[in-house]
Amino acid sequence: MDGVQLVGVIGLVAVLVLVAGFVILRRRFDGRLRAAVQPERSLAEVGIALPADNVAVVQFSGEFCAICTPARTLVQRVLRDHPDIARIEVDVAEHLTAVRALDIRRTPTLLIVDEQGQVVHRSSGMPREAELRQAVSGLAAHNR
């Protein structure tokens, strides 16, 4: 193997390692609920109407989002046990001001909103059912 071929092989191996690392990190963090940093503007200020008690799961979805439908189904299934928590779906194409103000970078993005209208949890990507159930149960218990 000459020097040019060796450089090519090393380059290919480096790219494969980087791609594998990206995939591993993406799978580890994709859809994880995390504590939310409060946006500079409230949901109401950017045109997202919340119910009177404000408790809701807000899903930002897009027309061409492949995992938005399974995410919607999951949220609906989880919220069946919590009829006091609203589910609000927001089309990112129709609410660009909200998308920018709330730093929505991908779909689906879930925002879990407490009774004060504060975003308490956030996830990007397909949410994890166990984490979503735990967050929603905690919110429902706190809302009683």
Steps between C-alpha positions, in 0.01 A plus 500: 500500500651833399476830690198631305298187567596506868381862533173403331445206736582713806261770375223246448549352847494848654172584325344171611605562862351852490173377350475219756563748782231733366248215474575381853462851645183565302337180623602572857348849513223486237155548653625534857298727721712763665433792726410798288671835498225761503465672164520878488136518390206300631301266281207743510726783383593302189143398416471158663170489690504295819196373693377699801707295748797508256592133555585356159731299281580711193633312197670690219462298179565541131329376186802299388597368844513120487493445877241765587207261449642227729589771754142635483363150556731450799400833658130420449546157659683646802244777545205257501583444867507878561190663349576819695814561291445650155683396185574783261657444160675787326591493130849648472432640152202700626666629819847615395507779760438246777757260354767769503408643840489157665815372325328204335772342286344170397174315496345361697580718798291461815455770761336399827332801658398533867204682656690832501558471126870426551677250277632242747622225265605485139598228256609492137448191290288197581413528871571208730177363640621429855647851537188660353273303734709598802502870408127508424416310821706746703328791332155351557574431868633854547192645328251342743 
